[in-house]
Every structure is written in structure tokens, then in C-alpha cells.
């Protein structure tokens, strides 16, 4: 009976973060090329609070629901979203949440600095996936070439300050949540 309750709680937490990520897609600040949203905050918190596997599952379910046609991505949904240059960031969210969770699971004594380091590592993964995908899709699939410098400007330099701020916020939130709910409870 206890195993069933744990499994149910795990599914509820995963569903909660899937919903938060979807809501985060609609809380946005317009910037050129790649919109700034709160998706990253919730994908990072999924990894920090749920761990590597459940955090990545939460993000993967979000991506699969969007690809299935639910309009939960920043610019809609559907299978055709794979051909949008920003889709690489969504794939990066899955891997970034896993890495962030993996690093959080291995923390002996979690601190703000350790949570922030895990968030920044996950952010690096998100940007690596996002920028490489953006470049490949634009230059080799949809025929709207982009050079390296504009890619770095629009897909990194303009967007990263906000995401670093979200990384700091995520570290603060994770530390506070962990103070009230130990890792075994979440």
C-alpha cells in the first residue's frame, strides 16, 4: 500500500510540474528570436525538486503533449513544431532538467551556491541544444540562414541574462522548499 501511495504522489508531482511548465510558456517577455518565458524556471525546479528522472519525465511529458497538438508551447503546438528553430530549447529542457536533478541528487549538504551551480549547468545544456538546433534548422532545413554572430547575439547574449536571473531565483526557491519538505517528501 505504501508503494502505491509513493507512486501516486510521484505522478502527481510530475503532472504538477508539467502543468507549471505549460503555464510558464505563457508568462513571457518578448525579446527578438527566442522568447523569454518562465518555462526554464519550472524545468529547472522540476529537476531540483523531483530529481533527475522524474524531473526529465515532467519536461518530456510537456513536450510530448505539445507535439501531440495541445497549444502549450510558446507559439502553439503540434508535430510541425519540430521544424521551428526554437524547438531545440524544448529538447534542451529535458536534458537540462535531468542534469540539474542529477547534480541535486548528489549534493551532500545542499546550499544556495550548489543549487545555483546545478541550475547553471542545466542552463548550459539548454543553450547548447537550443543554439545548435536553431543553427541547423535555419541553415539546412527551413532555408532562412543565420550566421554564427547573429546566432550568438539573438540566441545567447540577449536571452542569457534573464535565464541567469531565473537560475538564481530557482536556487532560492529550491533551498526554501527543501527547508520545509525534505527530498524524500517531494
Buried (B, 14 or more C-beta within 10 A) or exposed (E): EEEEEEEEEBEEBBEBBBBBBBBBBEEEEEEEBBBBBBBBBBBBBBBBBBBBBBBBBBBBBBBEBBBEEBBBBBEBBBEEBBEBBBBBBBBBBBBBBBBBBBBBBEBEEBEEEBBBBBBBBBBBBBBBBBBBBBBEBBBEEEEEEBEEEEBEBBBBEBBBEBBBEBBBBBBEBBBEBBEEEEBEEB
